[in-house]
Amino acid sequence: MEKVLLISDLDKTLLDNNARVPQQCLDAIAAFTAQGGLFSVCTGRPTRGALMYSQLVGLINTPIISYSGACIYDTKTHHALWQDFLPGETEDVFCAALDLFPRIGLAIYRGEDDLTCTIHPNEYTDELLWKRESYRAETCTLDSFPKPWNKCVLTGPEEDMAKCTEFIRENTPCPITAVLSEKIFLEINGPGIVKGANLADMYFSLRPYGDGTYKPVYDLVHAVQETRIGSEELHTGLIRVSAGLIVNLRQKDNAVFNSNVKSVKVQIGGIAEKLNFYTAEPVNQTKTVRFDLSRSEDNTTMSNATVMLFPSAPNPTLELYITLADNSIHKLTQTLNSSLSANTLLTLNVVIGEILPEGNPGDFTITDWNEESETIEFPTVE
């Protein structure tokens, strides 16, 4: 079972009709994780609604997904690893819906501190929060509950909820996900956030810095295998779908690095924006990933630990931004002969000439290894 990931919903899946985890399920999960399996839950509940099952939490060995996919939470460090929030433009349509359907109540969830409040509390909000989550929420107003919100749930009589669902979907001025999970619960998240989404329509995306460049990703492996759960053993090979990149920067003759060099940033272009969850195929290979180089203890090298990237388009562009002591920045650019392909590690050994106080970085050479080596000569950059 090593490296097999199993994720289960809670309500009406892992939980019985009394909202408890049956002992036979706990025993099965314990046996699965003891063999190296990875187990977690994906639920529409808030984080605290999943953590209330202490025996189950003790068996979870990978982050959980809560708020219908709007939060990824590490049960070991007790911190959210990632969150998504509702667009701010939803507040007015919620207000209009509550005025139009006075028998409907609203529960608002804020994942940062796991807070919940209710507007127009009723027997349905009580069913949602107290009977299912053992949580007593305070009553609030739309403008008094702190933002951002991870999720909202509208709940009321079945005959009102069908009309309210139609009203919300037709009048919300921004993209949202509105799912009538049960006939009395309309769960609302940000666009694309849904725990039951088809993996073929979901993607693992780059994380932006905010300046037009993106952060490196993780070491990702992938496998898809059809199997009959319970009657066939799960055996499959995992394939690395990201590429590794190492940049080693030296001066000519391996001299001690010029003190005039303050920092060096690396940018690599042509990187895929995202990978499909199901196929692992890269999409939109037009993005630029940025990372810094660090000095060695002997000050003869500036390099990075292996950074992982989504696969690139053919012949991606490498850019070095060298910042000198006077804060002047020099940019060196070269198109690589090699591509960053899945399951490959590319090492770039970069040699620069003397960097003068006036800011002339001298000569610039790259040796690019990916089964074959290449040497690229750069002109002097003024």
C-alpha positions in Angstrom: 0.0 0.0 0.0 3.0 2.3 0.1 2.4 5.6 -1.6 -1.3 4.8 -2.2 -3.4 7.8 -1.2 -7.0 7.2 0.0 -9.3 10.2 0.6 -12.8 9.8 1.9 -15.8 12.1 2.5 -17.3 12.2 6.0 -21.1 12.7 6.0 -23.1 9.9 4.5 -19.8 8.2 3.5 -17.4 7.4 6.3 -19.9 8.4 9.1 -22.9 6.3 9.9 -26.4 7.5 10.4 -25.5 8.6 13.9 -22.6 10.7 12.6 -20.1 8.3 14.1 -17.1 6.5 12.5 -17.8 2.8 12.7 -15.1 0.8 14.5 -14.6 -1.5 11.5 -13.8 1.6 9.4 -11.3 2.7 12.0 -9.7 -0.7 12.0 -9.5 -0.9 8.2 -7.9 2.6 8.0 -5.4 1.6 10.7 -4.4 -1.5 8.7 -4.1 0.6 5.5 -1.8 3.2 7.1 0.2 0.5 8.9 1.2 -0.8 5.4 2.4 2.6 4.3 -0.9 3.9 2.9 -1.7 7.7 3.0 -5.2 8.5 4.4 -7.1 11.8 4.6 -10.6 13.2 4.4 -12.3 15.7 2.1 -15.4 17.3 3.5 -17.7 20.2 3.2 -17.5 20.7 6.9 -15.3 23.4 8.5 -11.9 22.2 9.7 -13.1 21.8 13.3 -16.0 19.6 12.0 -13.4 17.1 10.8 -11.1 17.4 13.7 -13.9 16.5 16.2 -13.4 12.8 15.4 -10.2 12.3 17.5 -9.8 8.6 16.8 -10.0 9.2 13.1 -7.7 12.2 13.2 -5.1 10.0 14.9 -5.0 7.8 11.8 -4.8 10.7 9.3 -1.3 11.0 8.0 -1.6 13.6 5.2 -3.3 17.1 5.1 -7.1 17.2 5.2 -9.4 19.1 2.8 -12.2 21.1 4.4 -14.8 23.7 3.5 -15.7 21.7 0.3 -12.1 22.2 -1.0 -11.5 25.8 0.1 -8.9 24.8 2.8 -6.1 22.3 3.0 -5.1 21.8 6.6 -2.2 20.1 8.2 -3.4 18.2 11.3 0.2 17.8 12.5 1.2 21.5 12.5 -2.3 22.8 13.0 -2.0 25.3 10.2 -3.8 25.8 6.9 -1.4 25.1 4.0 -3.7 26.7 1.4 -7.1 28.6 1.4 -9.6 29.9 -1.1 -12.1 32.7 -0.4 -15.4 33.9 -1.7 -15.4 37.0 -3.9 -16.4 40.1 -2.0 -19.2 40.8 -4.5 -21.3 38.0 -3.1 -22.4 40.0 0.0 -25.1 42.0 -1.8 -26.8 38.9 -3.4 -26.8 37.1 0.0 -28.5 40.1 1.5 -31.1 40.2 -1.3 -31.7 36.4 -0.9 -32.3 36.7 2.8 -34.8 39.5 2.3 -36.6 37.6 -0.5 -36.7 34.3 1.4 -37.2 35.1 5.1 -37.5 31.4 6.2 -33.9 30.8 5.0 -30.9 31.2 7.2 -27.2 31.7 6.3 -24.1 30.3 7.9 -20.8 32.0 7.1 -17.5 30.3 7.6 -14.1 31.9 8.1 -11.3 29.4 8.0 -8.4 31.5 9.3 -9.7 31.2 12.9 -12.4 28.5 12.2 -15.2 30.9 13.1 -18.8 30.6 12.0 -21.7 33.0 12.4 -25.4 32.7 11.4 -27.8 35.2 10.0 -31.5 34.5 10.4 -30.8 31.4 12.5 -33.5 28.7 12.3 -34.0 25.0 12.8 -32.0 24.3 9.7 -28.9 26.2 10.7 -29.2 24.4 14.1 -29.3 21.1 12.2 -26.2 22.1 10.3 -24.1 23.6 13.1 -25.2 22.0 16.3 -26.4 18.5 15.5 -23.7 17.8 12.9 -20.8 19.9 14.2 -21.6 20.4 17.9 -21.0 24.1 17.4 -22.9 27.0 18.8 -22.5 29.9 16.4 -23.1 33.5 17.3 -25.7 35.6 15.4 -24.2 38.3 13.2 -24.9 40.6 10.3 -23.3 40.4 6.9 -21.2 43.6 7.4 -20.1 42.7 11.0 -18.5 39.3 10.3 -14.8 39.6 9.4 -13.7 38.8 5.9 -12.5 36.9 3.9 -15.0 34.1 4.0 -14.1 30.6 2.9 -17.7 29.3 2.5 -21.3 30.1 3.0 -24.3 27.8 3.4 -27.9 28.9 2.8 -30.5 26.6 4.5 -34.2 26.5 4.9 -37.4 24.6 3.8 -37.0 22.5 0.7 -39.6 24.4 -1.3 -37.7 27.7 -0.6 -34.3 26.3 -1.3 -35.0 25.4 -4.9 -36.1 29.0 -5.6 -33.2 30.5 -3.6 -30.7 28.4 -5.5 -32.0 29.6 -8.8 -32.0 33.2 -7.5 -28.3 33.0 -6.3 -27.1 31.4 -9.5 -28.9 34.0 -11.7 -28.0 37.1 -9.7 -24.5 36.7 -8.4 -22.4 39.2 -10.3 -19.2 37.2 -10.1 -18.1 33.5 -10.6 -19.0 31.2 -7.7 -19.6 27.5 -7.1 -23.2 26.9 -5.8 -24.0 23.3 -5.0 -27.3 22.0 -3.6 -25.6 19.3 -1.6 -28.8 18.3 0.0 -32.3 19.6 -0.7 -32.0 22.0 2.3 -28.4 23.0 2.0 -27.0 25.3 -0.7 -23.2 25.4 -0.3 -21.4 28.3 -1.8 -17.6 28.5 -2.5 -15.3 30.4 -4.7 -15.2 29.5 -8.4 -13.9 26.0 -9.2 -14.0 24.9 -5.5 -16.0 21.7 -5.2 -15.0 18.5 -3.4 -16.7 16.3 -5.9 -15.1 17.8 -9.0 -14.0 15.6 -11.9 -10.2 15.2 -11.6 -10.0 15.4 -15.4 -11.2 19.0 -15.1 -8.9 20.0 -12.2 -5.3 21.3 -12.3 -2.3 21.8 -10.1 -1.3 25.4 -10.8 1.8 27.6 -10.3 1.7 30.0 -7.4 2.3 33.6 -8.4 4.7 36.0 -6.6 2.5 39.0 -7.7 5.1 40.6 -10.1 4.3 38.4 -13.1 6.6 35.6 -12.1 5.9 32.3 -10.3 7.3 30.2 -7.6 8.9 26.7 -8.1 6.6 23.7 -7.4 7.0 20.5 -5.5 8.5 17.1 -6.5 5.3 15.6 -8.0 4.7 12.0 -8.9 1.7 10.6 -10.8 0.0 7.3 -11.5 -3.5 6.3 -12.8 -4.6 2.7 -12.6 -8.1 1.3 -12.8 -8.7 -1.3 -10.1 -11.5 -3.1 -8.4 -11.3 -2.0 -4.8 -11.5 -5.0 -2.4 -10.8 -7.6 -5.0 -7.5 -6.5 -6.6 -4.3 -5.4 -5.0 -3.2 -1.9 -5.7 0.2 -2.0 -7.5 1.3 0.8 -9.8 4.5 2.6 -10.7 4.7 6.3 -9.9 6.2 8.6 -12.5 7.8 11.9 -11.7 6.0 14.6 -13.7 8.0 17.6 -12.6 11.5 18.6 -13.8 14.5 19.6 -11.6 16.8 22.5 -12.2 20.1 23.4 -10.5 22.1 26.5 -11.3 25.8 26.8 -10.2 27.3 30.2 -10.8 31.1 30.7 -10.6 33.6 33.3 -11.5 36.4 32.4 -14.0 39.2 30.3 -12.5 36.9 29.5 -9.5 38.0 32.7 -7.9 36.4 34.1 -4.7 33.2 35.8 -5.7 33.5 39.5 -6.3 32.2 41.5 -3.3 30.6 43.8 -5.8 27.9 41.2 -6.5 25.1 41.7 -4.1 22.6 39.0 -5.3 21.6 36.9 -8.3 18.1 36.0 -9.3 17.3 33.3 -11.9 14.3 33.4 -14.2 13.4 30.5 -16.4 10.7 31.0 -19.1 8.4 28.7 -21.1 7.2 26.9 -17.9 3.7 25.3 -17.9 1.1 27.2 -16.0 -0.5 24.0 -14.6 -0.7 20.2 -14.8 -3.9 18.2 -15.2 -4.6 16.2 -12.1 -5.7 13.1 -14.0 -3.4 13.0 -17.0 -0.5 15.1 -15.7 -0.3 16.9 -19.0 1.3 20.4 -18.9 -0.9 23.3 -20.0 0.1 26.8 -21.3 3.9 26.6 -21.3 4.4 30.4 -21.3 5.1 31.3 -17.6 8.3 32.4 -15.9 9.5 30.9 -12.7 11.9 32.9 -10.4 14.3 31.8 -7.6 17.4 33.1 -5.9 20.9 31.8 -5.7 22.8 31.6 -2.4 26.5 32.0 -1.7 28.6 29.0 -0.6 30.5 29.2 2.6 33.8 29.7 0.8 32.3 32.4 -1.4 33.3 30.7 -4.6 29.9 29.6 -5.8 26.3 30.9 -5.9 23.8 28.1 -6.4 20.4 26.7 -5.4 19.1 23.5 -4.0 17.2 21.6 -6.7 14.1 23.5 -7.6 11.2 21.6 -9.1 9.3 23.0 -12.1 6.5 22.0 -14.4 7.8 20.9 -17.8 8.8 23.6 -20.2 8.3 24.4 -23.8 11.2 23.5 -26.1 14.3 25.7 -25.6 13.2 27.8 -22.6 14.8 31.2 -22.0 17.2 31.6 -19.1 17.6 35.0 -17.5 20.1 36.1 -14.8 19.5 39.3 -12.9 22.8 40.3 -11.2 22.4 43.1 -8.6 25.6 44.9 -7.8 26.6 46.8 -4.6 25.4 50.1 -6.1 21.9 48.4 -6.7 22.4 48.5 -10.4 20.9 45.4 -12.1 22.4 43.6 -15.1 20.3 41.1 -17.1 21.8 38.3 -19.1 19.6 36.2 -21.4 20.1 33.0 -23.3 17.9 30.4 -25.0 18.8 26.9 -23.8 19.3 24.0 -26.2 17.8 21.6 -23.7 14.2 21.5 -22.4 13.0 20.9 -18.9 11.1 17.6 -19.4 9.2 15.6 -16.8 11.5 13.3 -14.8 14.7 15.0 -15.8 17.3 17.0 -13.8 19.0 19.8 -15.6 22.2 21.3 -14.2 23.4 24.6 -15.5 27.0 25.5 -14.7 27.4 29.3 -15.3 30.8 31.0 -15.4 31.0 34.8 -15.4 34.0 37.0 -16.0 35.2 39.8 -13.7 32.5 42.1 -12.6 33.9 45.6 -12.6 32.8 48.4 -10.2 31.4 50.2 -13.2 29.0 47.3 -13.6 30.5 45.5 -16.6 30.0 41.8 -15.9 32.6 40.6 -18.5 32.3 37.2 -20.1 29.5 34.8 -19.5 29.5 31.0 -20.2 26.9 28.3 -19.6 27.5 24.6 -19.7 24.1 22.9 -20.0 23.8 19.2 -19.0 20.9 17.0 -19.8 22.6 13.8 -21.0 24.6 15.9 -23.3 26.6 19.1 -22.6 26.7 22.4 -24.4 28.6 25.6 -24.1 27.0 29.0 -24.7 29.1 32.1 -25.1 27.6 35.4 -23.9 28.8 38.8 -25.2 30.0 41.3 -22.6 27.0 43.1 -21.1 27.5 46.9 -20.7 
